[in-house]
Amino acid sequence: MPRSGRAIPLIELDASLGEGGGQVLRYSLAIASITGRDVRLFNVRIRRERPGLQRQHLAALRLLAALTHAYVEGDELGSTEIYFRPSGIFGGRYVADVGTAGSITLMLQSVLPVLAFADSRVEMVLRGGTDVPRSPTYDYFSQVFLEHLRRMSYEVRLELVRRGHYPRGGGEVRAVVPGRVHLSPLRAEHRGAILRVGGRSHATMLPRHVAERQAAAALAELRGLGKFPTNVDLEVSDYGMGPGSGIAIWAVAEGSILGSDALGRRGKPAEEVGREAAKSLLEDLSTGAALDRHASDMLLPYMMFADGVSSVTGCALTSHARTVVELARIMVPEISMDIEGAPGSPFRLIVKGSPPSRG
């Protein structure tokens, strides 16, 4: 697929598609950046309580614009319409600061598919929230999601400098991406036997027993899963802008890795946090699928531009995944995607990828 030319028609996209949230914004801009296509988005987050771009969306948009030397209209708080015209994907050093507890992992979701095709190495410093509601926690992202990318020949190095929790944020993550990645297709249809269970329970500016109780409750919940090596690391720190805690756990199997996470909050017992993460993982493992409930929609942009046919099974066909598929069919109809399965049920996804041309 060409990445140059203004000969490619402008894509006009109703961003109220599907759930109509920030996900449509993130993935549509990523696809536009990779394919080199101009896109005009309207009705951005139009059905949300606070419509339009909020700080974390604006930070991601401006980071993508810097990475792609894009011409942008509508990059302001509250904007519900955006015009985005990328001109390439360029290596270098970049800094993005949400300024609040906006999610760093959602910002990474926006830019990592694009950076696979950068013309050279990229180094980033991202500031905001590392472990905040309604987004993947840092530990799930770094230990589970990035393992899937490694299996697609995409090595992303992350360094956690400081955690940031809601509402104060203040977290910092450094990322290094090699650029010029040749994405391999992902084949994760058969989970296979579980080999080991790992995890990390953290407490920032809170007593050590909070992390200990989260881990103990998760391990107790997982006890009936079987006999294999199990280890949940503890991380306790006084280095942060405010208190927070959470846990991520993952099961490494013969054919894949599945994970889950949960966050603490004021008034929520640490034991409940641990049990919540463990129960979510157990539910996903019970389906026999190779991907957990979070991974499939996050991996779709990479499968779309991999060199070959990706085939995966997921534990539940979520509205997020359906939205990404619908978006892809609008923006890159030449890429073949087939889904077998009903909404909310285990499913199989086959994607015939098409790498972008280097122009």
Sequence and secondary structure as in RCSB ss.txt:
>XXXX:A:sequence
MPRSGRAIPLIELDASLGEGGGQVLRYSLAIASITGRDVRLFNVRIRRERPGLQRQHLAALRLLAALTHAYVEGD
ELGSTEIYFRPSGIFGGRYVADVGTAGSITLMLQSVLPVLAFADSRVEMVLRGGTDVPRSPTYDYFSQVFLEHLR
RMSYEVRLELVRRGHYPRGGGEVRAVVPGRVHLSPLRAEHRGAILRVGGRSHATMLPRHVAERQAAAALAELRGL
GKFPTNVDLEVSDYGMGPGSGIAIWAVAEGSILGSDALGRRGKPAEEVGREAAKSLLEDLSTGAALDRHASDMLL
PYMMFADGVSSVTGCALTSHARTVVELARIMVPEISMDIEGAPGSPFRLIVKGSPPSRG
>XXXX:A:secstr
   S TTS  EEEETTSTT SHHHHHHHHHHHHHHT  EEEESTTTTSSS S  HHHHHHHHHHHHHHT EEE  
STT  EEEEE      EEEEEE SSS BHHHHHHHHHHHHTT SS EEEEEEEBSB TTS  HHHIIIIIHHHHH
TTT   EEEEEE  BTTTB EEEEEEE SS      EE     EEEEEEEEEEESS HHHHHHHHHHHHHHTGGG
 SS EEEEEEEE  SSS EEEEEEEEEESS EEEEEEE  TT  HHHHHHHHHHHHHHHHHTT SB TTHHHHHH
HHHHTSSSEEEEEES B HHHHHHHHHHHHH TTSEEEEES BTS EEEEEE       
